[in-house]
Amino acid sequence: MGWERVWSYEGMSTLYLFADAAEPVFDIARVIEDAQADGWDVCLGLTPTAARWLAGSLDGLAVLTGHPVRWDHALPGEPDVWPEASAILVAPATFNTVNRWALGIVDEFVVGAVAEGIGKGIPMVALPYVSAAYAQHPQFERSLETLRGAGVSVLYGEDGFLPDPPAPFPWRPALDAVRVRVAVD
């Protein structure tokens, strides 16, 4: 998988890539390489379940990014191990993460970081990945609107992910949306 590379990103823009436990997370190494080819210094954050799913790959992913992979909050007083974010991509974003983020429930590292990112004005793109049944829950649409209202570019529907019928996860459009979002901000 090319994880032997160690990157030097001095002076590059930093993308925080936050991923949930959903099937597209298994493509994360390729997505990191695509983002790096686009010129990003990538820092990978995972939900605890996604970290468990990728447990055998975490060391390799850290080598690939040149940064520790994070899935938990730092202890009080610990220094931040990542450079400051220039942009954030949350993909795949599950039903739980979308709703907790919109409601401000920051019980996990990833959700806390993106909730704080709204307050810091960091350009953010979210690419939900939900089942057709979850998409029908009334809170989901309210959460998408809340995030959009807070300035997050949400790629769901015609310009993003559609749960029915499921199609290949649109990683490339998500990375392109981050580039556009940063250029606009």
ZAMAR-397014 format. One record per atom (N, C-alpha, C, O): residue in three letters; x, y, z. Coordinates in steps of 0.02 Angstrom, whole numbers, plus 50000, padded with zeros to 5 digits. Example, Ala and Ser with C-alpha at 12.3 -4.5 7.8 and 13.67 -1.06 7.14 Angstrom:
Ala506604971650390 Ala506154977550390 Ala506604983550390 Ala507124983450423 Ser506424988850354 Ser506844994750357 Ser506455000250394 Ser506705005750402 
This chain:
Met500404994050000 Met500005000050000 Met500425006350000 Met500135011750007 Gly501055006149993 Gly501455012149989 Gly501545015650055 Gly501735021550056 Trp501425012350111 Trp501455015650176 Trp502165016850199 Trp502275019850252 Glu502655014450161 Glu503355015250181 Glu503575022550178 Glu504065024450210 Arg503215026550140 Arg503425033550131 Arg503335037550195 Arg502845036750231 Val503815041850207 Val503745046750261 Val503775053550227 Val504245055150191 Trp503265057450239 Trp503175063850204 Trp503435069650244 Trp503425069550306 Ser503665074750209 Ser503845081150240 Ser503365086350212 Ser503335087350151 Tyr502985089550256 Tyr502455094050235 Tyr502555101250255 Tyr502075105050260 Glu503165103150267 Glu503295110050287 Glu502995114950238 Glu503125114550178 Gly502595119650262 Gly502295124750220 Gly501675122650182 Gly501395126650145 Met501455116350190 Met500855113950155 Met500235115250197 Met500275116050257 Ser499665115450164 Ser499025116050198 Ser498845109350229 Ser498975104050201 Thr498535109650288 Thr498385103550325 Thr497635101950321 Thr497215106050336 Leu497495095750300 Leu496815093150297 Leu496715088250353 Leu497075083250358 Tyr496225089550396 Tyr496025084550444 Tyr495495080250409 Tyr494975082750388 Leu495645073950403 Leu495185069050374 Leu494905064950431 Leu495265061150463 Phe494255065850444 Phe493925062250498 Phe493455057050468 Phe493045058650426 Ala493525050850491 Ala493135045350462 Ala492775041350515 Ala493035040150569 Asp492175039250496 Asp491745035150538 Asp491805027850519 Asp492095026150467 Ala491515023550560 Ala491485016450546 Ala490905015150497 Ala490335014050517 Ala491075015250434 Ala490625013550380 Ala491055010650324 Ala491655011950322 Glu490755006750281 Glu491145003050231 Glu491665007250194 Glu492215004650183 Pro491535013450174 Pro492045017250137 Pro492685018550176 Pro493195020350146 Val492685017650242 Val493295018850281 Val493855014050261 Val494435015550272 Phe493675008450231 Phe494185003650210 Phe494595006250150 Phe495095003150133 Asp494375011650119 Asp494755014850064 Asp495185020650088 Asp495465024250047 Ile495245021550153 Ile495545027650180 Ile496275028650159 Ile496475034350149 Ala496665023350152 Ala497365024250132 Ala497395027250062 Ala497795031750049 Arg496985024850017 Arg496975027549949 Arg496745034849949 Arg497015038949912 Val496265036449991 Val496015043349995 Val496565047950022 Val496645053549998 Ile496935045550072 Ile497485049450098 Ile498005050750043 Ile498235056450035 Glu498165045650006 Glu498645046549951 Glu498385051449898 Glu498775055449872 Asp497735051149883 Asp497445055949836 Asp497485063049863 Asp497645067649826 Ala497335063849926 Ala497365070549957 Ala498085073049957 Ala498215078949945 Gln498565068749972 Gln499265070649970 Gln499475072649900 Gln499855077349891 Ala499225069049850 Ala499385070749780 Ala499095077549762 Ala499355081049718 Asp498555079449797 Asp498255086149787 Asp498635091549825 Asp498475097449819 Gly499145089649864 Gly499545094449900 Gly499385095449973 Gly499625100050005 Trp498965091050001 Trp498775091650071 Trp499255087750117 Trp499495082350099 Asp499385090550175 Asp499675086950232 Asp499075084250269 Asp498685088050296 Val498995077650271 Val498385074550298 Val498505072050369 Val498995068650383 Cys498035073650413 Cys498005070950480 Cys497365066850484 Cys496835069350468 Leu497415060550505 Leu496845056050506 Leu496565055350577 Leu496935053550624 Gly495925056650584 Gly495555055650646 Gly494995050650633 Gly494665050950581 Leu494885046250680 Leu494385041150673 Leu493925040950734 Leu494125042850789 Thr493305038750724 Thr492885037250781 Thr493175030950813 Thr493535027250781 Pro493015029650877 Pro493285023750909 Pro493125017250872 Pro493545012750869 Thr492525016650845 Thr492355010550809 Thr492755010050744 Thr492995004550727 Ala492845015450708 Ala493255015350648 Ala493975013450665 Ala494295009750628 Ala494225015950721 Ala494905014150742 Ala494955006650756 Ala495455003550741 Arg494425003950785 Arg494424996750799 Arg494404992850732 Arg494744987750725 Trp494004995250684 Trp493974991850619 Trp494644991950583 Trp494824987150549 Leu495014997350592 Leu495654998150557 Leu496254996750601 Leu496814998550584 Ala496144993450657 Ala496674992450707 Ala497324989650678 Ala497864991750697 Gly497274985050632 Gly497874982050602 Gly498244986750554 Gly498804985250534 Ser497934992250536 Ser498224996950488 Ser498435003550519 Ser498725007750484 Leu498315004550583 Leu498435011150612 Leu499155013350609 Leu499295019150594 Asp499625008850622 Asp500335010750618 Asp500525012650547 Asp500875017650536 Gly500295008850498 Gly500435010450428 Gly500115017050407 Gly500415020850370 Leu499515018450431 Leu499185024750415 Leu499565030650447 Leu499595036050417 Ala499835029650506 Ala500245034950537 Ala500875036250497 Ala501065042050489 Val501185031050471 Val501775031950428 Val501575035550364 Val501915040150341 Leu501015033450335 Leu500775036450273 Leu500655043950281 Leu500835047850237 Thr500355045950336 Thr500195053050346 Thr500775056950377 Thr500825062950369 Gly501205053450413 Gly501745056950449 Gly501505059750515 Gly501865063650547 His500905057950536 His500605060350599 His500275054450635 His500065049650603 Pro500235054850701 Pro499865049550736 Pro499125049650715 Pro498845055050704 Val498835043750710 Val498115043250698 Val497775044150766 Val497975041150816 Arg497265048450767 Arg496925049850831 Arg496215047450830 Arg495875047650779 Trp495985045150888 Trp495285043150896 Trp495025044750966 Trp494465042950983 Asp495435048151005 Asp495235049751073 Asp495485056751090 Asp495975059151062 His495145059951137 His495355066551161 His496035066051195 His496195061051227 Ala496435071251188 Ala497065071751225 Ala496915072951299 Ala496375075451316 Leu497375071151341 Leu497295072551412 Leu497425079851425 Leu497805083051387 Pro497125082751476 Pro497245089751491 Pro497995091151498 Pro498355087451532 Gly498225096451466 Gly498925098451470 Gly499365095251418 Gly499935097451409 Glu499125090151383 Glu499525087051330 Glu499555091751270 Glu499055094751251 Pro500135092251239 Pro500185096551179 Pro499825093351120 Pro499755087251116 Asp499585097651075 Asp499265095151014 Asp499805092050969 Asp500325095250959 Val499695086150944 Val500195082750904 Val500105083950829 Val500505081550789 Trp499595087650810 Trp499455089150740 Trp499555096550726 Trp499465100650771 Pro499755098250665 Pro499765105350645 Pro499045108050642 Pro498565104150640 Glu498975114450642 Glu498315117650638 Glu497975115850572 Glu498295115650520 Ala497325114750575 Ala496945112850514 Ala496825118850469 Ala496645124250492 Ser496925117750404 Ser496725122550353 Ser496015120950329 Ser495655125450307 Ala495825114550334 Ala495155112250313 Ala495025105550346 Ala495485102150369 Ile494385103750348 Ile494175097350377 Ile493695093950328 Ile493235097050302 Leu493815087450317 Leu493345083250280 Leu493115077750327 Leu493515074050355 Val492455077150336 Val492165071950376 Val491825067050329 Val491295068350302 Ala492145061250319 Ala491885056350271 Ala492195049650285 Ala492805049250295 Pro491825044350285 Pro491095044350286 Pro490835046750353 Pro491105045150406 Ala490305050650350 Ala489975053150411 Ala489335049250421 Ala488865049850381 Thr489305045350474 Thr488715041250487 Thr488145045250517 Thr488235051050536 Phe487575042050520 Phe486975044950551 Phe487125047650620 Phe486935053250637 Asn487465043550661 Asn487635045650729 Asn488065051950730 Asn487905056750766 Thr488585052050691 Thr489045057850691 Thr488695064150666 Thr488765069450696 Val488315063550612 Val487955069450586 Val487495072250639 Val487495078350650 Asn487115068050672 Asn486645070450722 Asn486985073150785 Asn486785078250811 Arg487505069650809 Arg487855072050869 Arg488195078750854 Arg488195083250896 Trp488495079350796 Trp488825085650775 Trp488325091350774 Trp488455096650802 Ala487765090250742 Ala487255095550736 Ala486965097450804 Ala486795103250816 Leu486905092550848 Leu486625093850914 Leu487145096150966 Leu486975097951022 Gly487785096050946 Gly488305098250992 Gly488475093251046 Gly488705095151100 Ile488375086951032 Ile488535081651081 Ile489245079251064 Ile489345075551016 Val489725081451104 Val490435080551087 Val490775075251132 Val491295076551162 Asp490475069451134 Asp490725064051176 Asp491305060151144 Asp491615056051178 Glu491445061351081 Glu491995058051046 Glu492465063351017 Glu492255068951002 Phe493085061451008 Phe493595065950981 Phe493385069150915 Phe493405075250908 Val493175065050867 Val493005067550801 Val492445072750805 Val492505078150777 Val491915071050840 Val491345075650845 Val491545082050882 Val491325087450864 Gly491945081350933 Gly492175087350969 Gly492595091850925 Gly492535097950927 Ala493035088850885 Ala493465092850841 Ala493065096450788 Ala493205102250773 Val492565093150758 Val492185096550706 Val491705101650735 Val491565106750703 Ala491445100350794 Ala491015105450827 Ala491425111650842 Ala491195117250831 Glu492035110650866 Glu492485116250879 Glu492685119750814 Glu492775125850812 Gly492755115850761 Gly492935118650696 Gly492435123650671 Gly492625128450637 Ile491795122650687 Ile491285127550668 Ile491445134250702 Ile491435139450670 Gly491585133950766 Gly491735140050804 Gly492375143450782 Gly492445149550788 Lys492845139550757 Lys493485142350733 Lys493445144750661 Lys493915147850636 Gly492895143350627 Gly492825145550558 Gly493245141550509 Gly493425144150456 Ile493415135450526 Ile493815131250481 Ile493365128850423 Ile492815126450436 Pro493585129550361 Pro493175126950306 Pro493075119350314 Pro493555115650322 Met492435117250310 Met492275110250321 Met491805107550269 Met491355111050244 Val491925101250252 Val491485097550206 Val491295091050241 Val491725087650271 Ala490655089350238 Ala490405083050266 Ala490105078950210 Ala489725081450168 Leu490285072550208 Leu490005067950159 Leu489675062250197 Leu490005057350216 Pro489015062850209 Pro488665057650246 Pro488645050950210 Pro488665050650148 Tyr488605045750249 Tyr488515038950224 Tyr488005035650270 Tyr488165033550325 Val487385035250247 Val486835032550287 Val486415027850245 Val486415028150184 Ser486055023550279 Ser485585019150244 Ser484965023150225 Ser484835028550252 Ala484585020450178 Ala483965023750157 Ala483485024250216 Ala483115029250221 Ala483485019350261 Ala483035019550319 Ala483245025150366 Ala482815028950390 Tyr483885025850381 Tyr484115031350424 Tyr483965038050393 Tyr483795042850428 Ala484045038550328 Ala483925044850293 Ala483205047250301 Ala483065053250294 Gln482745042750316 Gln482035044550325 Gln481885047050395 Gln481345049850407 His482345046250441 His482225048650510 His482195056250509 His482625059350478 Pro481695059250541 Pro481615066550537 Pro482205070450565 Pro482325076050542 Gln482575067850612 Gln483145071550640 Gln483705072150590 Gln484075077150592 Phe483785067450545 Phe484335067550498 Phe484305073850454 Phe484805077450448 Glu483735075250425 Glu483675081150382 Glu483765087550422 Glu484075092350398 Arg483505087750483 Arg483605093650526 Arg484355094550540 Arg484605100150540 Ser484705089050552 Ser485425089550566 Ser485805092050506 Ser486255096150512 Leu485635089550446 Leu485965092050386 Leu485855099550378 Leu486325103150361 Glu485245101750389 Glu485095108950383 Glu485475113050436 Glu485715118450422 Thr485525110350497 Thr485895113850550 Thr486625114650530 Thr486905120050537 Leu486925109350505 Leu487625109750484 Leu487715114550426 Leu488185118550426 Arg487275114250377 Arg487315118950321 Arg487245126150346 Arg487605130550324 Gly486785127250392 Gly486685133850421 Gly487285136350460 Gly487385142350467 Ala487695131650484 Ala488305133450521 Ala488905134350475 Ala489455135550497 Gly488785133650409 Gly489315134850361 Gly489675128650336 Gly490175129250300 Val489445122750355 Val489755116550332 Val489475114850263 Val488865115150252 Ser489905113250216 Ser489685110850150 Ser489505103450158 Ser489935099250170 Val488865101950151 Val488625095050159 Val488475092150090 Val488055094650053 Leu488835086850074 Leu488755083550009 Leu488285077550017 Leu488495071850026 Tyr487645079150014 Tyr487135073950020 Tyr486575075549971 Tyr486345081249968 Gly486375070549935 Gly485855071649884 Gly486175071849816 Gly486665068349803 Glu485895075849772 Glu486135076049702 Glu486875077349696 Glu487195074549651 Asp487165081449739 Asp487875083249734 Asp488335079149780 Asp488905081049791 Gly488075073749807 Gly488485069949854 Gly488265062649857 Gly488185059349805 Phe488165060249917 Phe487985053349927 Phe487225052549925 Phe486865056449956 Leu486995047449889 Leu486295045449889 Leu486255038249913 Leu486585033849885 Pro485845036849965 Pro485835030049992 Pro485455025049949 Pro485545018949958 Asp485035027349904 Asp484615022649868 Asp484545024749796 Asp484225029849783 Pro484815021149747 Pro485235015249757 Pro485935017349776 Pro486185022549754 Pro486265013349818 Pro486955015049836 Pro487415014949775 Pro487365010549732 Ala487835019749772 Ala488325020349717 Ala489015020449748 Ala489085020749809 Pro489545020249707 Pro490215020949736 Pro490255027349778 Pro489995032549759 Phe490595026849834 Phe490655032549879 Phe491045038049843 Phe491585036649818 Pro490795044149841 Pro491105049549801 Pro491695052949836 Pro491665058849852 Trp492235049249846 Trp492825052049879 Trp493125057849838 Trp493275063149867 Arg493205056949772 Arg493525062249732 Arg493115068649734 Arg493405074049743 Pro492455068449725 Pro492065074749731 Pro492135077949801 Pro492115084049807 Ala492215073849852 Ala492305076649919 Ala492965080349925 Ala492985085949952 Leu493505077349900 Leu494155080849901 Leu494125087249859 Leu494415092349878 Asp493785086949802 Asp493715092949760 Asp493315098349796 Asp493485104249791 Ala492805096249832 Ala492385101149869 Ala492795104549923 Ala492705110549936 Val493255100949955 Val493685104050006 Val494125109349973 Val494195114949999 Arg494415107649916 Arg494845112549881 Arg494445118849862 Arg494685124449872 Val493845117949836 Val493415123649818 Val493235127649880 Val493255133749879 Arg493065124149934 Arg492865127449996 Arg493425131750024 Arg493315137350047 Val494035129150022 Val494615133050047 Val494745139150002 Val494905144450027 Ala494665138249938 Ala494775143849890 Ala494265149449901 Ala494425155249893 Val493655147649920 Val493115152549931 Val493215156149997 Val493105162250002 Asp493415152450049 Asp493495155450116 Asp494125159350117 Asp494295162250168 
